[in-house]
């Protein structure tokens, strides 16, 4: 009976560890998506000031 209990405990611990690893990985991917969306800034727009032409060489 002790063997069965210890095997079940190890199996439950393994499932719990695998679940936490999967959740951490999923949250990292969400974080990366948020960063890439912020860097892409598809809906951002600001008007740039007009550029002055370069001066001629003396």
Secondary structure, DSSP 8 states (H G I E B T S, - for coil): -HHHHHHHHHHHHHHHHHHHHHHHHHHHHHHHHHHHHHHH-TT---------------
